[in-house]
Amino acid sequence: MSKVSADTLKSLDSTQDLTIGTTGQTVTLPGNDLRVNTFKDKGGNTLWTSDGSGTLSSVNSGLKGSFILIQTQAISSAVANITFTTLDSTYDAYVFKFINIHPVTDVQPFGFQVNASGQTGFNETMTTTFFDADHTETDVGSLQYEAGDDQSQGTAYQRLCRGQGNLDDEAMSGELYLFSPSNTTHVKQFFSRTAEYMGSPRILDNYVAGYINITAAITEIDFKFESGNIDAGTIIMYGIL
């Protein structure tokens, strides 16, 4: 059974207090379920606030370096793309985790693009780099720069993997870090590392980095395969203070 220990529970206007936690006193939560939008410590300091849908704000600076879960999008049926629209100045960096991303169409690159504030179309200018290590099921390995997968002031979706297979047991997993998207002085830097089961078949360990060459704030990010739908998988968005 879960327990909550505290000296005092306060009402919103602090006019009605319930003192708990005295000797011999136990508070039992029905269903082990405590629901609050603002979480404070004993000293009344706000640790974080939720909007009731899982989006956090007012996160205490003492939690710096922590991964704060913002949103999870699980793909239960085929979709063309996955978009996150909650990029703002709350966090110093945002991290996107890709779990078993699986395409409908065989041998497809998976990538991302962004929108600056007030823009549409997911076509911001990037300069990027891409290299990978690969190893086939016939025991042939190599390490190389992939000139066809980078961009030089391009506006296409930046590839994070090169050619994900679509057999039932094939998928891509990894992560993307995007730094200071709300900064209006500097370009926006990112890096990614993914492991993909390429349709060859082989394992690819992909390393991608670059900068989005705009100083305007970035407010949206979109993920998709170059052709065909996303058939299954999960993308999880975190903020880092």
Secondary structure, DSSP 8 states (H G I E B T S, - for coil): --B---SEEE-TTSSSEEE---TT---B-GGG----SEEE-TTS-EEEEE-SSS-EES--GGGTT-EEEEEEEEE-S-BS-EEE----TT-SEEEEEEEEEEESSSSEEEEEEEEETT--SS---EEEEEEEEEEETTS-EEEEE-GGG--EEE-S-EEEEEEE--STT--EEEEEEEE-TT-SSS-EEEEEEEEEEETTTEEEEEEEEEEE---S-EEEEEEEESSS-EEEEEEEEEEE-
